[in-house]
Amino acid sequence: MRRVLLLNVTYEPLTTVGLRRAVCLVLCGKAEVVHDGGGQVLHSATVTVAAPSVIRLRRYVRIPHRNRVPLTRAALMRRDNFRCAYCGRHAETIDHIIPRSRGGQHTWENCVASCQMCNHRKADRMLEELGWELLNQPVVPRGAHWRLIGAQYDGDPAWETYLGRISAALSGGYKPTPRTPRSHAWPSVESGGAGGIPRKLRDPARSA
């Protein structure tokens, strides 16, 4: 589903919301359109509305301070841009770098996005045992704007003005780069080569 950037009344980016939610906020008078979606128009029986790309709340919403960003599947996938940390292909699952069965913790630093094939091949083994390497080192997203994790990957140039340094601060320097996916034809371990949530994010717009 297409996402829309939601700004505070001060133009501070808060989060992204679905297109339907964004249109509802505008029609209810809780937000105004800052940038439209490049000419796309939505029609109903009685109303025609330009599809927004960026909207701004009409009332100020305070961002609660968090000492640590909650680790959820959605947030982790956004941090890793839905790319497998082992081969670079599209990720569908989460993997613990150090397996839980071997003392690994469920933390940002020990969790990465993974495709099903790499997850299955890695199983409960260590990277050193397989000869694998991570494409990027996982880090903890930081800052009050944790709801915007991965927003820089959504590709709408109209957002760049508002995201700016926030995206870099969130990732803590973690920048997944496009890579040519590795072949999944991993050599077997025997041959000496490479082998194999909790709370929802609260939508600030609902308190508007």
N, C-alpha and C positions, 0 to 999 in steps of 0.2 A: 504493500500500500504506500502511496506517495506520502511523504512527510512534509510538515510545515514548521518553520522555525518560529517559536513563540518568544517574544521579547517582553520584558517588564516595561512599565510605563516610562522608565528611565532609559530605555533602549538597551538594557542589559539582557543578554540572552539567557533564557531560563531552561528551556527544554525543546524537544520537538514533539508535535502532536500529529495525529492522523488528519487527512484532508477533511473528512466529515466533521471531526471535532472542531477543527479550525473554523469551518464555515458556520457551525452552530454558535461558536463564540462571537463571531462577527454579526450574525443575524440577531443574536440576543442582546447586542449592544455592549458586550463585555470586552470586545477587542475591535481594533480597526486594522484595515489592510495597509501594510507599508510597501510591499512589493507584490505584484500579481504574478501569476504563473505563466507569463509569456503569451497571453492571449487566450488561454483555455477558459471556457465558460461553462458553468454548471447551471442546469435548468431544472426547475420543478414546475408544478402545475400553476403556481402564481408568481414565482420569483426567478430572476436570472441573476446569477452572481459570478463575478470573475474569480476563478480559482486562485487563492492566495499562495504565495511562496513564503512570505514573512508577514506575521501579524504582531500587533502590540497591544498589550492589556491596557485598559483605561484606568485601572486602579493598581496601586503598588502592591506587590506581593513580596513579603520578606522571605529570603532564602535561609532555611535553618542551617546552622553550622554543624558539620559532622567531622569528627576527628579522623574517621576512616571511611572510605567509600565502601558501601555494602557490595559484597561479591555475589552477583547473580549471573545466571547463564546468559541473559540478554546483554548485560553490561560487558561481560568478558568477550562475547562474540563481537561486540562493537569495538572493543579495544583492539582486538586482533583482526578487525576488518573481515571477519568470516573466512579467514585463510588458515589452513593447517600450518601449525608451527614447525612441522617436520618436512612436508613436501611442497607446501605452497598452494595446494589445490583447495577447492571449496570445503569448508569445515562444517560438520553437522553435529559434532559432539565435543565434550570437554575432557581433557586428559590431565592426569596428575603426573608431572615430570618425574618426581620421586613417588612411586606408587604408594597408596595408602597402606597397603599390606606390608610395606617396608619402612613405615614410619613417616611417610610424606604427609604434609599438612594441606588442608583445604584453604589455601591462601592465594592471593593474587600472584605472588612470586612463584608458586608451584603449580599453577593451573594455566593451561593454554588451550586454544581451540585446536581441534584435530579432525581430520577426515576419518570416516569409519574404518577404512582399510588400515591406516597407520595406527589407529587406536587398537584395532584387533591384533595387529602384528606385534605391537609393543607389549601389550598385555601388562604383566606385573614386573617387567624387566627394566633395568636402568639403561640410560642412554649409552653409557660406556660399554655395556655388555653387547650392545647392538652396533656400535660404531656410528651412531646417529649424532647429529648436531642440530641445535635449534637455529631457525632462520633469524629469529630476533629474541633478545633477552626479555622475558616478561617483567613488567614493573607495576607498581601500585599507582592507579590514577589518583591525582590529587586535586584539591581545590573545591570550592563551594559549588562548582558547576558540573558535578559528576553526572547529571542527567544528560549532558551533551557528549558523553563518551562516544567517539566514532562519528560525530556529526560532520567532521571534515571530509568524510568519505562519501557523503550523499551527493556530491557533485553539483549542487546549485550554486553558481557563482555569486548570486545575490546574497548568500549567507556570509561570504568571506569578510565583508565589511564589519559584521557584528561579532563573528567568532574570533578573528584575529589571533591574538596570543593565547586566548583561552584554550584553544585546541592543543597547542603545544604544551601548555601548563598541565592540562589534564593527562596527557600521555606521558609526562615526565621524561620526554625525550624518546619515547617508544614510537618508532615510525616504520610500520610494516611497509616494505617496498615491493612493488610488483616484481615477481621473479618467474622464470620459466619453471613450471612445475617439474619436480623430479619424477622419474619413472617409478612406478610402484613395483617394478620387478626387482625387489630387494633380494640380494644373495642370502642364503640361509645362514643361521648362526653357526652351524657346523662348518661351513666353508670359510669362516673367519671374516665374513662381511657383515653388512647390516641386516638385521632380522625383520619386529613389531614393537528449587533453589529459593530460594526461600522467599524473602519478602518482595512484593511488587514495588516498582518505583512509583512513588506517589506523584501524581500529576499536579503541578502547582496551579494549573488552569482551573481545577475543580474548586479551588478555594477562592477563585475570583468572583 
